[in-house]
Amino acid sequence: MNLKTKILLALKWIFICVLIGILSGSASAFFLITLEFVTQYRIHHDWIIWLLPIGGLLVGFSYYYLGKDVVKGNNLLLEEYENPKQIIPLKMAPLVFFGTIITHLFGGSAGREGTAVQMGGAIADQFTRIFKLDDSERKTLIILGISAGFASVFGTPLAGAVFALEVVYFSKINLKSILLSFIVAYAAYFTVEIWQVKHTHYSIPLVPEITATNLFYTLICGILFGFAALLFSRSTHFWGLLFSKTIKYPPLRPFVGGIILAITIAGFGFSKFSGLGVPVIVDSFTNTNAWYDFLLKILFTGFTLGAGFKGGEVTPLFFVGATFGSALSLVVPMPIALLAGMGFVAVFSGATHTPIACTIMGIELFGIESGIYIAIVCVIAYLSSGSVGIYKSQIVKGPKYKLYQKWF
């Protein structure tokens, strides 16, 4: 390949990155604006929770009659990366957008990253046909879609780029994919900035000195956060399996689940566990949460997603980690904000097998001062969270995989 051909090839991929970044970033911006609107509407009209079963029917029917081939969501992206078969249908984007908005409008407990990642992946994969790319290049496109979706929805371009690489198993990634993942992440991130969509800001004002005692407590917290991640992953899979076994007609699963959720949330005053729960996450950095808050969020999110409602798992993982860390401040002599911040990223690390991306995310969100604590707790949570994460189709390799092969 001569120099001119290499330059043209590089320009082509940069052009593709910019296009994916702009399109995915714009989709995420519109999604975040819409999500904020329906969230505020639900908060000010709490009676709407009683319509959750109807919302469940709408989601169930839409996927059963229009989206059987995209119902796997994030797992479909991972499967297509590992074993490319067919281009991901573009309809994945509007379907997951609709399903997530309905879920949040009526009060289901879910996240948002899954939606942005699926929209990004579906948009990116369309360039396979446009540019007549082969399977190897398709893999790069899927990475770009994941990177753009994650970076744009959370406002963390570095973490988004690394997450896309790490979640599909880092050691099989080539140099081209690494460079392009960072380019598309920043393109998507700045697109959202141009649309003037704001992201939530968190702060860890006090970071203690690194001492043997503090490192010991960090180690213990990391193990506990890993167990929380394990419980979250198993809970989501458990409810999904239970619903699929007991209710054979898929559209009825979110309908029945919606009835149970509406009665439980409205009848017992559990509205704080509806939706994303961002206000609770923010509050956990300054005020101690009840020890059971993180367990209830695991229960409600696992039940919501297992029943067939749509959204993501990551923001609920943030909720679980931050509230658990906040509660640990009662017995762990470390600043509450630091404990909440460590839990915020560590539970996410354990549930997605992405300790590098989560460490970078923690530094992007909380500052470099807490970097050592963040890195340690993310790695420990990753190692102690079991071999099964929230993504069933994720291929787990590396030291953790070998450790579990040997001992379990």
Secondary structure, 3 states (H helix, E strand, C coil): CCHHHHHHHHHHHHHHHHHHHHHHHHHHHHHHHHHHHHHHHHHHCHHHHHHHHHHHHHHHHHHHHHCHHHCCCHHHHHHHHHCCCCCCCCCHHHHHHHHHHHHHHCCCCCCCHHHHHHHHHHHHHCHHHHCCCCHHHHHHHHHHHHHHHHHHHHCCHHHHHHHHHHHCCHHHCCHHHHHHHHHHHHHHHHHHHHCCCCCCCCCCCCCCCCCHHHHHHHHHHHHHHHHHHHHHHHHHHHHHHHHHHHCCCCCHHHHHHHHHHHHHHHHHCCHHHCCCCHHHHHHHCCCCCCCCHHHHHHHHHHHHHHHCCCCCCHHHHHHHHHHHHHHHCCCCCCCHHHHHHHHHHHHHHHHHCCHHHHHHHHHHHHCHHHHHHHHHHHHHHHHCCCCCCCCCCCCCCHHHHHHHHHHC
